[in-house]
Amino acid sequence: MERNQSFEVEGLSSIGVHLAWAQLEIFADDVDKIQVMAAGDDSSVNDLRIEARENQLLVEQPQYGLSFNITESRWLQVCVRVPKHFDGRIRLNTISGLLSARKLSANEISLETVSGDLRALKLTAQALTLKTVSGDARGEEIAAERVSMRSVSGNIILDALNAQTLKCNSVSGEQTYNMNGHFQSVEVTAVSGNVIITAPVEGMNVSLRSISGRVRTQGVNIIDDETAPSVRITGVSADLKLISIKE
């Protein structure tokens, strides 16, 4: 079964999508209206709520809770096409489904998963928040004034990252951040997951501390200057590595 609905952008300041186990894809395209397309079994598509209210476009899937019968054949995919000129707030979360977002440009973007993986490509925002519990997160070509990243056991890889401030924490997931330009501050915490950061900056105000993990720098000129890019990385048993690369 398929279901397609379109909404005028005028009057909408935010998009919220909240899914339980469905797969979600959202991207910007050359369209005039926000388009929501759903495909799946009849019950899942019919249960999906799609409505515009109080300046927000809302797409919600029931979580079912204990009443959900996992022996039933259910599947649901949701695709949202957003006009390129939409610059409001975008908040997306899933429990176990894959979340894929690409080519979005908004004032605030929040992507959150529990056990589903998270994929982000070519996102631009003033504030970008990415959260996972056990799902892996992979991002590429992300530009934001402020980036916040949080994970429990999921691995994190952000490539071609252009951010002024980056704040991240993880318990056991591996963390890799490849900065694409100059920045103001980077603050990362880890328990047992290793951390690798690369940046095209040589002189940095650096503090790397790990109780039992190895701490290394490569090509970094550590300077005591409050105006220099600041890097603060702390860990318990995590290995920490900071690398300066040539532009």
N, C-alpha and C positions, 0 to 999 in steps of 0.2 A: 504494500500500500504506500502511496505517496501523498504528500501534503505540501502545498506551496502557498505562502502568503507574503504580501508586500506591504511596506509601511512608508509613508512620507517621512522625510528627515526633519522637516520643519516642525518645531515644537518638541522634538525629542532631544534630551540632553544626555541620556545614558542608555547603554545596552547591558542587560543582565541575562546571563544564561547559566542555569543551575541544573545539572544533570546527575543522575545516579550512576548508571552503568553504560549509557549510550556513548558513542563516539562523536566527537565534536570537531568540526573544521570551520574556521572563520577567517575571512580574508577581505581585503579591499579590492574593488574592481571598478570598471567604468560603467557604473549603473547610477540611476537617479534616485532609486528607492532602496531601502534596506529589504533584502529578500531572505526569507527563512524557508528552507527546503528540508523536509524530513522524509525519510524512507525507512520502512521496517515492517514488522508484522502488524496486523490490524489493531490489536489491543494497544501496543506500545505507541503507535502513531496517534490513535484516538485519545490516549491518556495525556499526551503532550499538551501543555497549556502554552498558547502563543497569544499575547495580547499587549496592547499599548495602553498604559495608564500612568497618570501623574508624571508626564514628561519622560517616562521610561518604557523602553521595549523590553518585555519580560518573556523569556522562554524557560519553562520549567518542566521537569519530568518527576513524577512521583517516585519517592524512594522505596515505597512498598513496605519496608521494614520486615518484620517477621512474617507478614502475610504473603510475601513474594515467594512463589513456587519456582525454585531453580530448575525443576525438572521440565518445566514448560519451555517450548521453543520460542525464545524472544530475541529480537535484534532491532536495533534502532541506530540510524546515522542522521546527524543533524548538520546541515551546512548553512552558514550565514554569510551572505554577501553584503558588504558595507560600501557605500559610496566613498570615493577617495577624499572628498571634502568634509566628511564627518569628523569632527574634532572634539567630541564630548568625552564622556567617561565610559570605559568598557570593563566590565567585571564578569569573569567567566570562572566556573568551577565545576569539576566532575569528581565522582568518587572513584570509579574503577575504569572509566573509559578513557581512551586516548584523547588528548587535547592538542590540537594543532592550530596555531595562529600565525598569519603571515601578512606582510605588507600593510599593517595597520598603522595609522597615525592618529593619536588622540592625546588629550591633555593628561589623562590618567588611564593606565592599563593594569589590570590585576588578573593573573592567571593562577589557578590553584587546582591541584589534584591530590587525591589520597594515594591510591595504588596505581592509577593510570599514569602513563608516561606523558611528558610535556614537551612539545616542540614549538619553538618560536623562531621566526625568520623575518628579517627586515621590519623590525618594529621601531617606531619613533614615538616618544612620549616625554612629557615633563617628569612624570613619576611612573616607574615601572616596578611592579611587585610580582615575583614568581615564588610559588610555594609548592612543595611536594612533601609527602610523608615517605612512602617507599618507592614511588615512581621515579624514574630517571628524568632529568631535565636537560635539554640540549637547545642552545640558542645560538644564532649567528646573525651578524650585521644588525646589532641592536644599538640604538642611539637614544640616550635619555639623560636628563639632568641628574636624576636620582634613580639608582637601581637598588632594590632590596631583594635578596635571595635567601630562602630558608628551606632546609631539607632535614629529614631525620636520617633515613638510611639510603635514600636515592642518590645516585651520582649526578654531579652537575658539571656541564661543560658549556662555557660561553665563549664563542669565538668572535673576533672582529667587534669587540665591545667598545663603544664610545660613550663614556659616562663621566660626569664630574665627580660624583660621589657613589661609591659602591659599598654596600653593607651586607655581609653574608654570614650565615652560620649553619653548621651541620653537625650531626652527632657522629655517624659512622660512614657517611657517603664521601666519596672522593670529590674534590673540588678543583676545577681547572678554569682559570680566567685569563683570557688573552686580550689585553687592552689594545685598542687600535689608535690611541692618541693620548695626549696629555690629560691629566686628571688632577683633582684637588685632594681627594682622600679615598683610601681603601681600608676597610676594616673587616677582617675575616676571623671567625672563631671556629674551631673544630675540636672534637674529642679524639676519635681514633682515625677519622678519615684524613688522608693526605691532602695537602694544598699546594698547587702550583700556580704562580702568577707571572705572566710576562707583560712587559710594557716597553714602549719605545721612549723610555726616559732613563737617563743615566744618573742624575743627581736626585736622591730621594731622602726624606727624613724617615728612617726605618726603625721599627721595633719588631723583632721576631722572637717569640718565646714559646717553647714546648718543653713540658716536664721531662718526658722520656724519648721524644722523637728527635730526629736530626733536623738541624736548621742550616740552610745553605743559601748563599747569594751568588749570582754569576753576572759579572759585568756591571755591578751596581756600585755607584759612588755614594756611600752613606754620609750625609752631611747634617750638621746640626743647624738647621735653618727652618724657622716656623713658616716661612713663605714657600718652601719647597713642597712638592707633592708628598703627601703623608701616607705611609703604609704601616698598618698595625695588624699583625697576625699572631694569634695565640692558639695553642693547642695543648692537649694532654699527652697522648701518645702519638700524635700525628707528626709525620714528616712535613716540614715546611720549606718551600723553595721559591725564591724571588729572582727573576731573570730580567736583565735589561737587554733589549734587542735594538739593533740599529734600524732607523726609519728607512 
